Amino acid sequence: MGVLREFKEFAMRGNVMDLAVGVIIGASFGKIVSSLVADVIMPPVGMLLGGVDFTSLKFNLAAPIDGMKSATLNYGNFIQALVDFTIVAFCIFLIVKGINTLKRRMEKPEEPAAPPPPPADVVLLTEIRDLLKARQA
């Protein structure tokens, strides 16, 4: 029973739950961005480049043998993945930048600390100096 209790405590920790939520939201966000890139951004870019469909770009490595597909290097899918990654990374950068800006605004500015008091020997010497000045006057 001890192991189950420890696992429950581990699984219910705030960090683990936050991570789980982040992974789920991240996966959904990734699908949205992939659709945005594949369905909205890349068709106009392909059209501007002469009607190129990036996902169909490939290089044949070998001819088909006995009814099997030919071996291909699908560099168009790689280009698509690079564009997806760049957009996701930029969006995450903007989100983190926004969160950091909000955190800085929410924090109270620290007041400068008062200078430390002078050491006892300096205080004593200052008093002696003042007494000597008072005697001379």
N, C-alpha and C positions, 0 to 999 in steps of 0.2 A: 504493500500500500504506500510505502514511503516514496517509491519511484513515481507512482501516479500523481501523488500530491506535489512532488517537485516539478514534474512536467507541467502540471496545471499552473503552478506559480510562474514557471518560465513562460508558458504560452500566454498568460494573462498580463505579463509585464507590459508597460506602456510602449517601450521601444519595439517590441515584437509586433504588437497590434498596429503601431504606426507604420512599420515596415510592410506589413501585409496589405494595409490600405494603400500605401504608396505603390506597391507592385501591381495591384489590381487597377488602380487609376492609370498607372504608367502604361500598362498593356492596352487599356482602352484608348488612351491618348495616342499610342503608337499606331493603332489601327486607323484612327481618325486622320492622323498626319499621312500615313501611307495612302489612304484614299485621296486625300487632298493632293498629294504629289502625283499619284498615278492618274487620277481622273480629272484634275483641274489644271495643274501646273504643266505637266509634261506634254499633253496634247498641243497646246499653243507653242511650246518650245520646239517640239518636233515639227510642227507646221512651219515655223520660222526657219528651221534647218532643212526645209525641202521635203516635208512629209515623212520624216523619220519616226518610226515607232521604236523607242529605246528598248522595250522588252523583247522585240524580235531580233535585235542585233546579236549575231553569233558568228563564230568562226568554226567551220567544220574541221575537226581533227582527223577523222577517218571516214571512209565511205561506209555505208550500211553493209552489214554482212549477214547473209541468210535470213532476210526479213526483219532483222533487228534495226533499231534506230541507229543513226550515225552518231558518233561521238562528237559533241559540240562544246565549244567554250562560249558560254552565254555571258558575254561582257556587257550586254545591254541591261540585263538584270542587275549586274554589279553597279552600273551607272545609276540605275533607279535607286538601289539601296544607298548609294553615296548621297544622292539628293535627299532621300528620306532622312538619313542620319543628320545631315547638315541642318535641315529644317527643325528636326526634333531637338538637336543640341542648341540651336539658336533660341527656340521657344523656352527650353528649360533655363537657359542663361537669363532670358528676360524675366522669367518667374522668380528665380533666385535673386536677381538684382532688385526686383520690386519688393520682395520680402525683406531683404537686407535694408533697403531704404526705409521701409515701414518700421523695422526694429530700431533703426537709428533715430527716427522721429519720436518713437515712443519712450526711448530712454531719456531720463533726466540728465541734463549736463552736470557733470561733477564740478563742484565748486573747488577752486584751488585750495589745497591744504595750507593751513597757517604755517609759517616758517617755524622750525623747532626753536625752543628757547635757547638762549646762549648758555654755554657751560658755566658751572658755578665759579670757576676761576676768573672768567671774563667778567661776570657780574661783580665779583669782589674787587677786581682791579678798577672797574668803572666807578664803584663807590669810593675807593681810595682817591682816584683822580678828582672826583667831584668834591671830596672833603678838602683836598689840598688846594683846589681853586678857591673854595670858600674861605680858607684861612688867609690866602694872599689878598683877598679883596677887602 
